[in-house]
Amino acid sequence: MIGEKKNITLALGGGGARGFAHIGVLRVLEQENVPIGLIVGTSMGAIVGAVYSQLQNADAVEQKFRDLMASSIYKSSGLLYAGKKKLSEGWFDQLAEHIRERIVISVASRKQAAVSIERLYGAIDFLLENDFVENTKIPFAAVATDLIEGKEVILNKGSLRDAVAASAALPGFLPPIDIYSRKLIDGAATSPVPIRAARKLSKSGKVVAVDVSQKLAQDPKLETVIDIVLRGYMITAAKYHDQIIKEADVLIQPAVGEFHWSEFAKIDWLIEEGEFAAREKLDEIVKLSKLSLFF
């Protein structure tokens, strides 16, 4: 248990560029002096959460991402070419679209991923100081998925950069990350919003969750065998997600569903939606923070 009793615990979900909404949420909590005792993140939630856990300033976090997006590291990452084709439905759909549009079958059969791990680490090294998870100013943990055992893995010690990279390793797009003899991929496979991990680590057990996912599309493309099979997996993932988010003490859901996971250029709108959604739930968050004093 690493969260302070008097503080809330944040569970930041995955969603690619939609995760910029987390910055808006953090800004509101900072402006309102809501104490954060622990941040647990999945995928983009882990990236944003880790940067904030080091900097403790939402404006500085935003500037970090803006600087990254203006750099050659971002331009060579491959994200600029993952443009919006249709509304994605989470990481299953992201993977499906990438397979259809970016990966030639003959190449895919010989490689673990479309993008090298060096490109991911280039971005992470730019955003994060090289340190251990245990040393962050705000206690932090990332959630990844064990590719072999199919289990949630909580990373709250060791290299911060490695923990975040594992949590954000989108299968098919990026290769698995080897940590502690495990092959780890994107935490969204088991923890789209890491509420359960956050509750395990929090002393008070009081969790404010930020969900930046999208609902299951009602007009899916069902033209091929791959479309139909993947749709089945998407339904399962959506039902699992819907069950998990019910477990939050306070749930913040910014209205970012219309944005594709790769629309990083929409940072202004995404942050604003996070701010708006957080202010809508501010009374509940403050009440929860006060309540945690008695646990």
RAWOWO-V905623 format. One record per pair of residues at least 24 apart in sequence whose ideal C-beta (glycine too) atoms are under 7 Angstrom apart, sorted by the first residue. I is the first residue (numbers start at 1). J is the second residue. D is the distance in whole Angstrom. If there is no record, write none. Layout:
{{I;J;D} {I;J;D}}
This chain:
{{1;201;6} {1;202;7} {1;203;5} {2;38;6} {2;139;5} {2;156;7} {2;201;6} {3;37;4} {3;38;4} {3;139;6} {3;201;6} {3;202;4} {3;203;5} {3;204;6} {4;37;4} {4;203;7} {5;203;5} {5;204;5} {5;292;6} {5;293;7} {5;295;6} {6;35;6} {6;292;6} {6;293;6} {7;35;4} {7;36;6} {7;37;3} {7;292;7} {8;34;7} {8;35;7} {8;36;6} {8;37;7} {8;206;6} {8;208;5} {8;285;7} {8;288;6} {8;289;5} {8;292;6} {9;37;6} {9;38;4} {9;40;7} {9;198;5} {9;202;4} {9;206;6} {9;207;5} {10;36;6} {10;39;5} {10;40;7} {10;208;6} {10;210;7} {11;40;5} {11;193;6} {11;194;5} {11;195;5} {11;198;4} {11;207;5} {11;209;4} {11;248;7} {12;39;7} {12;41;4} {12;42;7} {12;45;3} {12;48;6} {12;49;5} {12;210;5} {13;42;6} {13;45;5} {13;192;6} {13;193;4} {13;209;7} {13;210;6} {13;211;5} {13;212;6} {13;213;6} {14;42;4} {14;43;3} {14;44;5} {14;45;6} {14;186;7} {14;187;7} {14;188;4} {14;192;6} {15;44;6} {15;212;4} {15;213;5} {15;261;6} {16;44;6} {16;261;3} {16;262;6} {17;259;6} {17;261;6} {17;262;6} {17;263;5} {17;264;4} {17;266;7} {17;270;7} {18;212;4} {18;256;4} {18;259;5} {18;261;6} {18;270;6} {19;44;3} {19;45;6} {19;48;6} {19;212;6} {20;267;5} {20;270;4} {20;271;5} {21;212;5} {21;254;4} {21;256;5} {21;270;5} {21;271;7} {21;273;5} {21;274;3} {22;48;4} {22;210;6} {22;274;6} {23;48;6} {23;58;6} {23;61;6} {23;62;5} {23;271;5} {23;274;6} {24;271;4} {24;272;6} {24;273;7} {24;274;3} {24;275;4} {24;278;6} {25;210;5} {25;252;6} {25;274;5} {25;277;7} {25;278;4} {26;52;5} {26;58;5} {26;61;7} {27;58;4} {27;275;6} {28;275;5} {28;278;4} {28;279;6} {28;282;7} {29;278;7} {30;58;5} {32;282;6} {34;285;6} {34;286;6} {34;289;6} {35;289;7} {36;138;6} {37;139;7} {38;139;5} {38;198;7} {38;201;6} {38;202;6} {39;138;6} {39;140;5} {40;141;5} {40;143;6} {40;194;5} {40;197;5} {40;198;4} {40;201;6} {41;142;6} {41;167;7} {41;194;7} {42;143;5} {42;167;6} {42;187;4} {42;188;6} {42;191;5} {42;192;7} {42;193;7} {42;194;5} {43;167;6} {43;168;5} {43;186;5} {43;187;6} {43;188;5} {44;168;7} {46;142;4} {46;143;7} {46;164;5} {46;167;4} {46;168;6} {46;187;7} {47;127;7} {47;164;6} {47;168;6} {49;140;6} {50;128;6} {50;140;6} {50;142;7} {50;160;6} {50;164;5} {51;127;5} {51;128;6} {53;136;4} {53;137;6} {53;138;4} {53;140;4} {54;128;7} {54;129;6} {54;136;6} {54;137;6} {56;137;5} {56;138;6} {62;271;7} {64;127;6} {65;267;7} {68;123;6} {68;126;5} {68;127;6} {69;264;6} {71;126;7} {73;122;5} {73;123;6} {73;126;6} {74;123;7} {76;119;7} {77;119;5} {77;123;6} {78;115;5} {78;119;6} {79;262;6} {79;264;6} {82;262;4} {83;262;6} {84;260;4} {84;262;7} {84;263;6} {87;214;7} {87;217;6} {88;214;7} {88;260;6} {88;261;5} {89;214;6} {89;216;6} {89;217;5} {89;234;5} {90;188;7} {90;213;6} {90;214;7} {90;234;7} {90;237;6} {91;170;6} {91;186;6} {91;188;5} {91;189;7} {92;230;6} {92;233;5} {92;234;5} {92;237;6} {93;234;6} {94;170;6} {94;261;6} {95;171;6} {95;172;4} {96;226;7} {96;230;5} {98;172;6} {98;173;6} {99;172;6} {112;175;4} {113;172;6} {113;173;6} {113;174;5} {113;175;4} {114;172;7} {114;173;6} {115;173;6} {115;174;6} {117;174;6} {117;175;5} {120;165;6} {120;168;7} {120;174;5} {121;161;7} {121;165;6} {124;161;5} {124;164;6} {124;165;6} {125;161;6} {128;160;6} {128;161;6} {128;164;7} {130;161;6} {131;160;5} {132;158;6} {132;159;7} {132;160;6} {133;157;5} {133;158;6} {133;160;5} {133;163;6} {136;160;7} {141;197;7} {141;201;6} {142;166;7} {142;167;4} {142;187;7} {143;167;6} {143;187;4} {143;191;5} {143;194;4} {143;197;5} {144;184;4} {144;185;7} {144;187;5} {145;184;7} {145;185;5} {145;186;6} {145;187;6} {145;189;4} {145;190;5} {146;182;5} {146;184;6} {147;176;5} {147;183;4} {147;184;7} {147;185;5} {148;183;6} {151;190;7} {152;190;4} {152;191;5} {152;197;6} {153;182;7} {153;184;6} {154;197;5} {156;201;7} {192;241;5} {192;244;7} {193;244;6} {193;245;6} {195;244;6} {195;247;5} {195;248;5} {196;247;7} {204;292;4} {204;295;4} {205;295;7} {206;249;5} {206;288;5} {206;291;7} {206;292;5} {207;248;5} {207;249;5} {208;248;7} {208;249;7} {208;250;5} {208;252;7} {208;285;6} {208;288;7} {209;245;6} {209;248;4} {209;251;5} {209;252;7} {210;252;5} {211;245;5} {211;251;6} {211;253;5} {212;254;6} {212;256;5} {213;241;6} {214;257;5} {215;257;6} {249;288;6} {250;281;6} {250;284;5} {250;285;5} {250;288;6} {252;277;5} {252;278;6} {252;281;5} {253;277;6}}
